[in-house]
């Protein structure tokens, strides 16, 4: 480790220590969420300029890319509890600038099935619920109808042709499945749920390690070890756990398939309780804490969100899981800098790696805002 990086990490840890045991209060949760949301919006390019000049990307991320899509999922949750509609209006402007279409990278119609490109659909449905404008969701429903009637026949094996036309990497379970339930709820047609359940089960049968109650990121990690431990990527499992919560939030508890998701959710939650670090975060390699001591806020935010959601919905016992949620929230809040930037977000990847005290990413902010939305409820906000 380089001396400069070592010093930065030590400084961040020293700053964080006094915050780790702070009492959680609804007003403070809302204040830190607003600060983080405002920092993120202020550090996006000017939306109007982009739309007028056909510059629809933000640096390395297209505005409809999964990275920003994950941000919007959290921003939608924040918008629903904020004191101003400016966050809804910001999200609405993004949808309008793109005619409410799902992402299609470089106009590539071969990606019509790709789960990453469906992520932004979750926000379109959240906005529809507020504004009741049908154009917000029509393109998503049309694309999902095409997929429904022309399902991919690709194998889930990572080396198969067109393998990402199906959900053969665990991140996909956050990106696309909640949208399928949302479509079903609007159309009142259960065929969309049936498709989602079938594909989710196929992914789980392929990637879920029953012994460890965790997901491999994809099939290429089945036979790999990292310092003698199986490789279960922190954020990858965070995608799954948050995706589970978002699916179950949309799915009627009386639906015949709800018990399947409930059982899976409880298995993962129990495992997360066992492997949380003493500092409150979850390691980038979930079974290799000692090899990855650097805090990581995106996966930890997703886990905190999912666990808090479970308590709020009467699924998890607060006495058992509440302390883990409290530690998790205090840990991630301690890595918000004085400007409102969430730090220690692992860069884009597919496996355990590095995170830095002076860098952030949009999807990490989305995860943080998702966590805050449930923490706020858990500690008495309304």
C-alpha atoms as one frame of an Amber mdcrd trajectory, in Angstrom:
protein
   0.000   0.000   0.000   1.354   3.420  -0.967   2.187   5.828   1.913  -0.216
   8.516   0.636  -3.077   6.061   0.383  -2.216   4.653   3.807  -2.349   8.118
   5.330  -5.678   8.923   3.686  -7.205   5.688   4.953  -5.915   6.261   8.494
  -7.290   9.821   8.480 -10.702   8.583   7.330 -10.790   5.941  10.049  -9.799
   8.450  12.745 -12.537  10.838  11.586 -15.071   8.015  11.512 -14.437   6.671
  15.017 -16.334   9.395  16.943 -19.314   8.952  14.614 -19.649   5.185  14.903
 -21.642   5.277  18.133 -23.796   8.304  17.350 -27.477   8.102  18.256 -29.688
   7.848  15.183 -32.401  10.517  14.999 -34.923  10.901  12.151 -34.162  14.580
  11.600 -30.431  13.900  11.316 -31.075  11.037   8.893 -33.137  13.326   6.703
 -30.519  16.070   6.862 -27.648  13.807   5.793 -29.764  12.312   3.000 -30.567
  15.776   1.701 -26.915  16.767   1.849 -25.826  13.690  -0.108 -28.669  14.019
  -2.652 -27.920  17.707  -3.213 -24.205  17.063  -3.642 -24.934  14.441  -6.268
 -27.343  16.612  -8.231 -25.005  19.595  -8.089 -22.205  17.445  -9.455 -24.196
  16.132 -12.413 -23.854  18.060 -15.663 -26.580  20.560 -16.468 -29.523  18.483
 -17.727 -31.076  21.205 -19.879 -27.778  21.869 -21.668 -27.308  18.188 -22.358
 -30.812  17.761 -23.734 -30.615  20.817 -25.987 -27.230  19.880 -27.364 -27.813
  16.121 -27.612 -25.089  15.513 -25.050 -26.893  12.879 -23.067 -24.025  11.433
 -21.100 -22.552  12.318 -17.749 -18.845  11.738 -18.121 -18.349   8.003 -18.488
 -21.978   7.141 -17.692 -24.960   7.579 -19.986 -27.857   9.112 -18.079 -29.886
   5.912 -18.568 -27.009   3.540 -17.794 -27.388   1.103 -14.891 -25.007   3.208
 -12.822 -27.330   6.194 -12.916 -30.361   3.896 -12.871 -29.307   2.656  -9.438
 -28.856   6.275  -8.337 -32.391   7.100  -9.457 -33.841   4.160  -7.507 -32.463
   5.670  -4.302 -33.255   9.218  -5.387 -36.878   8.158  -5.966 -37.079   6.894
  -2.399 -35.591  10.161  -1.152 -37.945  12.236  -3.339 -40.928  10.536  -1.680
 -39.854  11.799   1.745 -38.242  15.150   0.864 -39.906  18.465   1.707 -39.578
  19.682  -1.879 -40.632  18.257  -5.253 -37.335  19.377  -6.785 -35.974  15.819
  -6.649 -39.011  14.455  -8.452 -38.666  17.232 -11.010 -34.993  16.429 -11.521
 -35.812  12.783 -12.179 -38.718  13.748 -14.413 -36.429  15.929 -16.515 -34.174
  12.942 -17.179 -37.099  10.830 -18.345 -38.427  13.607 -20.577 -35.003  14.163
 -22.147 -34.996  10.512 -23.241 -38.665  10.115 -24.218 -39.142   7.701 -21.317
 -37.253   4.938 -23.085 -35.146   2.320 -21.399 -31.430   2.454 -22.025 -30.138
   0.905 -25.210 -26.385   1.321 -25.261 -25.307   3.017 -28.498 -28.691   2.131
 -29.985 -27.785  -1.561 -29.827 -31.007  -3.535 -30.231 -29.102  -6.678 -29.278
 -29.289  -5.369 -25.700 -33.073  -5.302 -25.549 -32.913  -8.179 -23.025 -30.060
  -6.818 -20.919 -31.100  -6.358 -17.272 -28.760  -3.398 -16.723 -30.649  -1.406
 -19.328 -33.960  -1.982 -17.552 -32.915  -0.374 -14.263 -34.184   3.106 -15.065
 -37.658   1.623 -15.566 -38.065   1.438 -11.785 -37.860   5.222 -11.611 -40.295
   5.696 -14.485 -42.892   3.737 -12.535 -42.209   5.693  -9.345 -42.719   8.901
 -11.313 -45.888   7.540 -12.922 -47.355   6.928  -9.493 -46.886  10.593  -8.687
 -47.716  12.272 -12.009 -50.117   9.710 -13.584 -48.749  10.373 -17.080 -48.990
   7.182 -19.151 -46.180   8.132 -21.537 -43.797   7.605 -18.631 -44.311   3.829
 -18.658 -45.568   2.929 -22.155 -42.093   2.316 -23.689 -41.110   0.033 -20.801
 -44.282  -2.032 -21.071 -43.833  -2.312 -24.842 -40.237  -3.539 -24.502 -41.168
  -6.016 -21.775 -43.995  -7.344 -23.950 -41.469  -8.025 -26.684 -39.236  -9.902
 -24.230 -42.212 -11.819 -22.850 -43.263 -13.065 -26.275 -39.713 -13.549 -27.583
 -37.891 -14.914 -24.512 -34.177 -15.552 -24.747 -33.231 -19.198 -25.055 -29.604
 -18.613 -24.111 -27.990 -20.774 -21.446 -26.934 -19.221 -18.146 -23.367 -20.454
 -18.534 -21.004 -17.456 -18.571 -19.354 -18.615 -21.794 -22.575 -19.184 -23.729
 -23.389 -16.919 -26.692 -25.667 -14.002 -25.730 -25.402 -15.175 -22.116 -26.375
 -11.794 -20.645 -29.704 -11.914 -22.439 -30.725 -13.697 -19.241 -29.935 -12.916
 -15.611 -26.742 -14.923 -15.333 -24.882 -12.402 -13.149 -26.166 -11.597  -9.684
 -26.306  -7.799 -10.190 -29.144  -8.375 -12.656 -31.488  -9.315  -9.801 -31.482
  -5.682  -8.677 -31.772  -4.197 -12.137 -34.711  -5.854 -13.896 -36.968  -7.990
 -11.612 -38.644  -5.124  -9.690 -39.717  -3.578 -12.999 -41.497  -6.793 -14.013
 -43.590  -6.681 -10.839 -44.303  -2.995 -11.392 -45.552  -3.720 -14.908 -47.760
  -6.493 -13.553 -49.224  -4.222 -10.896 -50.135  -1.541 -13.448 -51.500  -3.880
 -16.115 -53.124  -6.216 -13.576 -51.700  -9.107 -15.555 -49.767 -11.722 -13.608
 -47.884 -13.039 -16.640 -45.125 -10.499 -15.981 -44.654 -11.797 -12.440 -44.632
 -15.373 -13.721 -41.824 -14.514 -16.151 -39.837 -12.776 -13.406 -40.238 -15.651
 -10.955 -39.197 -18.224 -13.533 -36.046 -16.296 -14.441 -35.192 -15.432 -10.815
 -35.383 -19.093  -9.850 -33.177 -20.051 -12.796 -30.568 -17.490 -11.725 -30.711
 -18.614  -8.104 -30.391 -22.282  -9.019 -27.322 -21.311 -11.028 -25.545 -18.843
  -8.704 -26.735 -19.382  -5.128 -24.421 -21.304  -2.811 -26.801 -23.139  -0.468
 -24.108 -23.830   2.103 -23.032 -20.180   2.420 -26.426 -18.574   1.609 -24.681
 -16.161  -0.750 -24.560 -15.596  -4.502 -21.576 -15.936  -6.788 -21.280 -12.915
  -9.021 -21.395 -15.185 -12.086 -20.368 -18.675 -13.147 -16.755 -17.689 -13.755
 -16.248 -17.536  -9.956 -17.478 -21.042  -9.117 -14.031 -22.603  -8.873 -12.011
 -19.553  -7.821 -10.587 -18.905  -4.353  -9.200 -15.684  -2.893  -6.751 -16.259
  -0.044  -8.344 -19.659   0.404 -11.932 -18.363   0.634 -14.792 -18.607  -1.822
 -15.346 -15.334  -3.654 -18.658 -13.764  -2.724 -18.480 -10.151  -3.844 -19.881
  -7.692  -1.318 -21.670  -5.308  -3.652 -22.798  -8.191  -5.856 -24.697  -9.694
  -2.944 -25.819  -6.185  -2.023 -27.447  -5.935  -5.453 -29.287  -9.182  -4.784
 -30.430  -8.310  -1.259 -31.666  -4.852  -2.229 -33.301  -6.354  -5.314 -35.098
  -8.854  -3.099 -36.422  -6.078  -0.869 -37.575  -4.037  -3.867 -39.302  -7.054
  -5.439 -41.022  -7.972  -2.184 -42.085  -4.354  -1.679 -43.929  -4.518  -4.998
 -45.202  -8.094  -4.692 -48.466  -8.729  -2.863 -47.653 -10.709   0.323 -50.615
 -12.939  -0.590 -49.117 -13.772  -3.988 -48.442 -17.479  -4.337 -44.739 -16.863
  -5.033 -44.146 -14.465  -2.142 -43.104 -17.280   0.265 -40.266 -18.241  -2.095
 -38.764 -14.766  -1.911 -39.430 -14.496   1.821 -37.544 -17.729   2.539 -34.598
 -16.642   0.397 -34.549 -13.181   1.982 -34.440 -14.615   5.515 -31.600 -16.988
   4.633 -29.439 -14.154   3.316 -30.349 -11.843   6.204 -29.231 -14.457   8.726
 -25.917 -14.835   6.906 -25.371 -11.066   6.796 -25.764 -10.885  10.549 -22.986
 -13.458  10.933 -20.477 -11.775   8.611 -20.859  -8.074   9.404 -17.510  -6.590
  10.419 -16.980  -5.179  13.927 -16.770  -1.733  12.327 -20.304  -2.085  10.935
 -19.660  -2.469   7.220 -19.499  -5.627   5.133 -16.239  -6.622   3.503 -15.741
  -6.465  -0.258 -15.103 -10.215  -0.101 -17.814 -11.311   2.299 -15.933 -14.315
   3.675 -12.524 -12.635   3.605 -12.778  -9.748   6.047  -9.138  -9.849   7.126
  -7.963  -9.608   3.523 -10.234  -6.651   2.705 -10.201  -4.306   5.721 -10.994
  -1.187   3.650 -14.579   0.006   4.255 -16.920  -0.123   1.268 -20.131   1.915
   1.289 -22.184   0.732  -1.702 -22.579  -2.904  -0.679 -22.864  -1.924   2.987
 -25.606   0.580   2.116 -27.577  -2.038   0.214 -27.307  -4.495   3.109 -28.337
  -1.823   5.607 -31.279  -0.899   3.405 -32.426  -4.495   3.038 -32.168  -5.319
   6.737 -33.913  -2.119   7.830 -36.645  -2.777   5.271 -37.152  -6.247   6.762
 -37.572  -4.855  10.277 -39.947  -2.126   9.069 -42.100  -4.722   7.318 -42.295
  -7.086  10.279 -40.156  -9.761   8.632 -37.069  -9.458  10.824 -36.947  -9.181
  14.601 -35.744  -5.739  15.641 -34.066  -6.987  18.800 -31.974  -9.394  16.714
 -31.265  -7.314  13.615 -31.583  -3.751  14.918 -28.025  -3.511  16.305 -26.567
  -4.604  12.953 -28.638  -1.994  11.137 -27.554   0.712  13.583 -23.890  -0.220
  13.186 -24.253  -0.363   9.421 -25.869   3.071   9.144 -23.388   4.742  11.482
 -20.543   3.185   9.510 -21.667   4.443   6.106 -22.646   7.889   7.420 -19.133
   8.248   8.801 -17.853   8.163   5.215 -19.882  11.145   4.002 -17.450  14.047
   3.778 -18.137  17.628   4.809 -19.346  18.559   1.305 -21.873  15.725   1.169
 -19.883  13.329  -1.019 -20.227   9.662  -0.124 -16.743   8.171  -0.119 -15.318
   4.627  -0.133 -17.577   3.480  -2.962 -15.865   0.649  -4.801 -15.458   1.515
  -8.508 -17.265  -0.477 -11.184 -16.199  -4.099 -11.020 -17.301  -7.676 -10.604
 -15.192  -8.835  -7.673 -13.585  -7.633  -4.411 -11.110  -4.811  -4.990 -10.265
  -1.349  -3.701 -12.242   1.629  -2.426 -10.891   5.101  -1.748 -11.512   7.933
   0.744 -11.539  10.566  -2.002 -13.742   8.860  -4.631 -17.442   8.165  -5.092
 -19.844   6.694  -7.644 -23.471   7.397  -8.517 -24.756   3.909  -7.698 -23.255
   4.194  -4.212 -25.290   7.340  -3.640 -28.410   5.492  -4.772 -27.668   2.711
  -2.291 -27.082   5.246   0.495 -30.382   7.029  -0.155 -32.201   3.694  -0.233
 -30.699   2.839   3.157 -31.600   6.232   4.571 -35.221   5.896   3.478 -35.675
   2.808   5.653 -33.500   4.034   8.528 -35.674   7.142   8.711 -38.812   5.002
   9.127 -37.123   2.656  11.566 -36.199   5.453  13.936 -39.581   7.157  14.005
 -39.735   9.266  10.852 -43.015   9.454   8.983
